[in-house]
Amino acid sequence: MTTHRISKLATVAALAGIITAGVVWAAADQAASPFQLPPGWTAQDMAACMLAGTPGEPHKMMVQGEGTWTGQSTMWMFPGADPIKSGGLATVKPIMDGRYVQIEWTGEIPGMGAYHGMGINGYDNVKGQYVSTYIDNHSTGIVHGTGQLSPDQNTMTWTYHTTCPLTKKPTTLRQVETMHGEDAMTLEMYGADPKTGKEFKMLHIEYKREKQ
């Protein structure tokens, strides 16, 4: 893709964001100043736009994870492999006025060096679904996922989509986060063995939140 095309697409995307933001802002400011609805729009259309951008209970739930978490991890490179143990930190903070949470992971993986990862989690009001993206300094792809919260709100199961570097084909990761009270959490990750296609446990982390 050429630089000109990238610039053009970026401009279009930016304008789309500005227009959407302007519509929502104008709706919120209607009481202060008259605002003309776009042609064909109804008050219900405007309300739908406002609802799409308004944080709700799912966002409040995510923000409850704010803080610094100390983690002790065990990793397996393939089924039956010797476990690799390491430690690290996960820092969780709300961003964009509580609409998303940003998670940063730091640590040291034996034989692989320093590790730094970052994720953005949110709840998409339009889709009615938890959403997530993830990047780190050991890869060049962006991982995308969706989450399912258990009825008791103690367990979040994420389904992530990425590309296997061995097969060059799409593959799925399953991440299960289970809360044990307010300040302890277990994270388990499962993925497909690229040689057999069978799922195996890749990662287990025990987290404890540091006291403020």
C-alpha positions as CSV (number, residue, x, y, z in Angstrom):
1,M,0.0,0.0,0.0
2,T,1.5,3.4,-1.0
3,T,2.2,6.2,1.5
4,H,-0.4,8.4,-0.3
5,R,-3.1,5.7,0.1
6,I,-2.2,5.2,3.8
7,S,-2.4,9.0,4.3
8,K,-5.8,9.2,2.5
9,L,-7.2,6.3,4.5
10,A,-6.0,7.9,7.8
11,T,-7.6,11.2,6.8
12,V,-11.0,9.4,6.0
13,A,-10.8,7.5,9.3
14,A,-10.1,10.7,11.2
15,L,-12.9,12.6,9.6
16,A,-15.3,9.7,10.4
17,G,-14.3,9.8,14.0
18,I,-14.7,13.6,14.1
19,I,-18.2,13.4,12.6
20,T,-19.3,10.7,15.0
21,A,-17.9,12.6,18.0
22,G,-19.5,15.8,16.8
23,V,-22.9,14.1,16.6
24,V,-22.6,12.6,20.1
25,W,-21.3,15.9,21.5
26,A,-24.1,17.9,19.9
27,A,-26.7,15.5,21.3
28,A,-25.4,16.0,24.8
29,D,-25.3,19.8,24.3
30,Q,-28.8,20.1,22.9
31,A,-30.1,21.7,26.1
32,A,-27.5,24.5,25.8
33,S,-27.9,25.3,22.1
34,P,-30.2,24.2,19.3
35,F,-28.9,21.5,17.0
36,Q,-30.2,20.4,13.7
37,L,-30.4,16.7,13.2
38,P,-28.8,15.3,10.0
39,P,-31.4,14.6,7.2
40,G,-33.5,11.6,7.9
41,W,-32.3,11.3,11.5
42,T,-34.8,10.9,14.4
43,A,-34.4,11.5,18.1
44,Q,-34.1,7.7,18.5
45,D,-31.2,7.7,16.1
46,M,-29.4,10.3,18.2
47,A,-30.1,8.4,21.4
48,A,-28.6,5.3,19.9
49,C,-25.4,7.2,19.1
50,M,-25.2,8.6,22.6
51,L,-25.8,5.1,24.1
52,A,-23.0,3.7,22.0
53,G,-20.4,6.0,23.6
54,T,-21.7,6.0,27.2
55,P,-19.9,3.8,29.8
56,G,-22.1,1.4,31.7
57,E,-22.0,-1.4,34.2
58,P,-19.6,-3.6,32.2
59,H,-17.1,-0.7,32.1
60,K,-17.4,-0.1,35.8
61,M,-16.7,-3.8,36.4
62,M,-13.5,-3.7,34.3
63,V,-12.2,-0.6,36.1
64,Q,-12.4,-2.6,39.4
65,G,-9.2,-4.4,38.3
66,E,-7.2,-1.1,38.5
67,G,-3.8,-1.5,40.3
68,T,-0.5,-3.3,40.1
69,W,-0.6,-7.1,40.2
70,T,2.4,-9.3,41.0
71,G,2.4,-12.5,38.9
72,Q,4.2,-15.9,39.2
73,S,4.0,-17.7,35.9
74,T,4.6,-21.1,34.5
75,M,4.9,-21.6,30.8
76,W,5.0,-24.7,28.5
77,M,6.4,-24.3,25.0
78,F,4.8,-27.5,23.8
79,P,2.8,-30.4,25.2
80,G,4.9,-32.3,27.8
81,A,7.6,-29.7,27.9
82,D,9.5,-28.8,31.0
83,P,7.8,-25.8,32.7
84,I,9.5,-22.4,32.5
85,K,8.9,-20.3,35.6
86,S,9.2,-16.6,35.9
87,G,7.8,-13.5,37.6
88,G,6.4,-10.2,36.5
89,L,4.1,-7.3,37.0
90,A,0.7,-6.4,35.4
91,T,-0.4,-2.8,35.7
92,V,-4.1,-2.1,35.0
93,K,-5.4,1.5,34.6
94,P,-8.6,3.0,33.1
95,I,-8.3,5.2,30.1
96,M,-10.6,7.3,27.9
97,D,-12.7,8.3,30.9
98,G,-13.3,4.8,32.0
99,R,-14.4,3.4,28.6
100,Y,-11.4,1.1,28.4
101,V,-8.7,-0.4,30.6
102,Q,-5.0,-0.6,29.6
103,I,-2.9,-3.5,30.9
104,E,0.9,-3.5,30.7
105,W,2.9,-6.6,31.5
106,T,6.6,-6.5,32.3
107,G,8.9,-9.4,33.3
108,E,11.8,-11.6,32.3
109,I,11.4,-14.9,30.5
110,P,14.3,-17.3,31.0
111,G,16.1,-17.8,27.7
112,M,14.1,-15.1,25.9
113,G,15.0,-11.9,27.8
114,A,12.9,-9.0,28.9
115,Y,9.2,-9.1,28.2
116,H,6.9,-6.1,27.7
117,G,3.3,-6.5,26.6
118,M,0.3,-4.2,26.4
119,G,-3.4,-4.8,26.0
120,I,-6.6,-2.7,25.7
121,N,-9.8,-4.2,27.0
122,G,-13.3,-2.7,26.6
123,Y,-17.0,-3.4,26.3
124,D,-18.5,-2.6,22.9
125,N,-22.0,-1.3,23.6
126,V,-23.0,-1.7,20.0
127,K,-21.9,-5.3,19.7
128,G,-22.9,-6.1,23.3
129,Q,-19.6,-7.8,23.8
130,Y,-16.3,-7.5,25.6
131,V,-13.4,-6.8,23.2
132,S,-9.6,-6.8,23.5
133,T,-6.4,-6.2,21.6
134,Y,-2.9,-7.2,22.6
135,I,0.7,-6.6,21.5
136,D,4.2,-7.3,22.9
137,N,7.9,-7.0,22.2
138,H,8.2,-10.7,21.2
139,S,6.0,-10.4,18.1
140,T,4.9,-8.1,15.3
141,G,1.2,-9.0,15.0
142,I,-1.8,-7.5,16.8
143,V,-4.0,-10.1,18.6
144,H,-7.7,-9.4,18.6
145,G,-10.2,-11.1,21.0
146,T,-13.7,-11.2,22.4
147,G,-14.7,-12.1,26.0
148,Q,-17.5,-13.9,27.7
149,L,-18.2,-13.1,31.4
150,S,-19.6,-15.9,33.6
151,P,-23.0,-15.4,35.3
152,D,-21.3,-15.0,38.7
153,Q,-18.9,-12.4,37.2
154,N,-15.9,-14.2,38.6
155,T,-14.6,-15.7,35.3
156,M,-13.8,-14.0,32.0
157,T,-13.1,-16.3,29.1
158,W,-11.3,-14.6,26.2
159,T,-11.1,-16.0,22.7
160,Y,-8.1,-14.5,20.8
161,H,-7.4,-14.7,17.1
162,T,-3.8,-14.6,15.7
163,T,-1.7,-16.3,13.0
164,C,0.6,-19.3,13.8
165,P,4.2,-18.5,12.7
166,L,4.8,-22.2,11.8
167,T,1.7,-22.9,9.7
168,K,1.1,-19.3,8.6
169,K,-2.6,-20.0,9.2
170,P,-5.2,-18.5,11.6
171,T,-5.2,-20.0,15.1
172,T,-7.2,-19.4,18.2
173,L,-6.0,-18.9,21.8
174,R,-8.3,-19.3,24.8
175,Q,-7.6,-17.3,28.0
176,V,-9.4,-17.9,31.2
177,E,-9.2,-15.3,34.0
178,T,-10.7,-16.3,37.3
179,M,-11.0,-14.0,40.3
180,H,-10.4,-15.4,43.8
181,G,-11.8,-12.6,46.0
182,E,-10.9,-9.0,45.1
183,D,-7.1,-9.2,45.1
184,A,-6.2,-12.5,43.6
185,M,-6.6,-13.9,40.1
186,T,-5.6,-16.9,38.1
187,L,-4.8,-16.6,34.4
188,E,-4.7,-19.7,32.2
189,M,-4.0,-19.7,28.4
190,Y,-4.6,-22.6,26.0
191,G,-3.5,-22.9,22.4
192,A,-3.3,-25.4,19.6
193,D,-0.2,-27.5,19.1
194,P,0.9,-26.5,15.5
195,K,2.0,-30.1,14.8
196,T,-1.2,-31.8,16.0
197,G,-3.8,-29.1,16.2
198,K,-4.7,-30.3,19.7
199,E,-5.2,-27.8,22.4
200,F,-2.8,-27.7,25.3
201,K,-2.1,-25.5,28.3
202,M,0.5,-22.9,27.5
203,L,0.5,-20.6,30.4
204,H,-0.6,-20.4,34.1
205,I,-0.2,-17.2,36.1
206,E,-1.1,-16.6,39.8
207,Y,-1.7,-12.9,40.4
208,K,-2.0,-10.9,43.6
209,R,-2.9,-7.2,43.7
210,E,-0.4,-5.0,45.6
211,K,-1.8,-3.0,48.4
212,Q,-2.0,0.7,47.7
